[in-house]
Amino acid sequence: MVHHIVMWKFKPEIEENKRPELKKAMKESLEGLVGKVPGLLSLEFVDAPLETSTHDIALVSTLEKAEDVAVYAKHPAHVAAADTYIRPYVTERACLDYQ
């Protein structure tokens, strides 16, 4: 199994009062990818990190094998979710993949 962790910060111009609604849409769109993307076994969207965290939101997913990370990255459902609900609102992406 491969674990794929991604963290982001909201862009500074994203108002604090808009963030809960955005987090909800992000969570629904990303967690909805399980069962649609081959090799994607589980996905958790972290929207309430502790105050000691360096990022605002995170994605913790598990895939069957290392090759599935590339399949996931290019899958049309993932690209659509990322382009619609994630990329317009975030910055400072950090990623870690491990077995």
C-alpha positions as CSV (number, residue, x, y, z in Angstrom):
1,M,0.0,0.0,0.0
2,V,1.0,3.6,-0.6
3,H,0.0,6.6,1.5
4,H,-0.4,9.9,-0.2
5,I,-0.5,13.0,2.0
6,V,-1.0,16.5,0.7
7,M,-1.3,19.7,2.7
8,W,-2.3,23.2,1.6
9,K,-2.7,26.7,3.0
10,F,-5.6,28.9,2.0
11,K,-4.7,31.8,-0.2
12,P,-4.5,34.9,2.0
13,E,-7.3,36.6,0.1
14,I,-9.8,33.8,1.0
15,E,-11.9,35.3,3.7
16,E,-12.1,33.4,7.0
17,N,-15.9,33.3,6.9
18,K,-15.8,31.6,3.4
19,R,-13.5,28.8,4.5
20,P,-16.0,26.5,6.2
21,E,-18.2,26.4,3.1
22,L,-15.1,25.8,0.9
23,K,-13.8,23.0,3.2
24,K,-17.2,21.3,3.0
25,A,-17.1,21.3,-0.8
26,M,-13.5,20.2,-0.9
27,K,-14.2,17.3,1.5
28,E,-17.2,16.1,-0.5
29,S,-15.5,16.3,-3.8
30,L,-12.3,14.6,-2.7
31,E,-13.9,11.9,-0.6
32,G,-16.2,11.2,-3.4
33,L,-13.3,9.9,-5.5
34,V,-13.1,6.6,-3.6
35,G,-14.7,4.0,-5.9
36,K,-14.2,6.2,-9.0
37,V,-10.4,6.2,-9.2
38,P,-8.8,2.8,-9.8
39,G,-6.4,1.8,-6.9
40,L,-7.7,4.5,-4.5
41,L,-8.6,2.6,-1.4
42,S,-9.4,5.4,1.1
43,L,-9.3,9.1,1.4
44,E,-9.7,11.4,4.4
45,F,-10.0,15.2,4.1
46,V,-8.6,16.9,7.2
47,D,-10.3,20.2,7.7
48,A,-9.8,20.9,11.4
49,P,-6.0,20.7,12.1
50,L,-4.6,21.5,15.5
51,E,-3.5,25.1,16.0
52,T,0.1,23.9,16.0
53,S,-0.2,22.9,12.4
54,T,1.6,24.7,9.6
55,H,-1.1,24.1,7.0
56,D,-4.9,24.7,6.9
57,I,-6.2,21.5,5.3
58,A,-4.9,18.1,4.3
59,L,-5.7,15.0,2.3
60,V,-4.6,11.6,3.6
61,S,-5.2,8.8,1.1
62,T,-4.3,5.2,0.6
63,L,-3.7,3.6,-2.7
64,E,-3.0,0.0,-3.7
65,K,0.5,0.5,-5.2
66,A,3.0,3.2,-6.1
67,E,1.9,3.3,-9.8
68,D,-1.6,4.2,-8.6
69,V,-0.5,7.7,-7.5
70,A,0.1,8.7,-11.1
71,V,-3.2,7.1,-12.2
72,Y,-4.9,9.1,-9.4
73,A,-3.2,12.4,-10.4
74,K,-4.3,12.1,-14.0
75,H,-7.8,10.7,-13.5
76,P,-10.4,13.0,-14.9
77,A,-12.6,12.9,-11.7
78,H,-9.6,13.9,-9.6
79,V,-8.5,16.6,-12.0
80,A,-12.0,18.0,-12.1
81,A,-12.3,18.1,-8.3
82,A,-8.8,19.7,-7.9
83,D,-9.4,22.3,-10.6
84,T,-12.9,23.2,-9.3
85,Y,-12.6,22.9,-5.5
86,I,-8.9,23.0,-4.5
87,R,-6.5,24.9,-6.8
88,P,-8.4,28.1,-7.0
89,Y,-8.3,28.6,-3.2
90,V,-5.0,27.2,-2.0
91,T,-1.3,27.8,-2.0
92,E,1.8,26.3,-0.5
93,R,1.1,22.6,-1.4
94,A,3.2,20.0,0.3
95,C,3.1,16.3,-0.6
96,L,4.5,13.1,0.9
97,D,4.1,9.7,-0.6
98,Y,5.4,6.6,1.2
99,Q,5.0,2.8,1.4
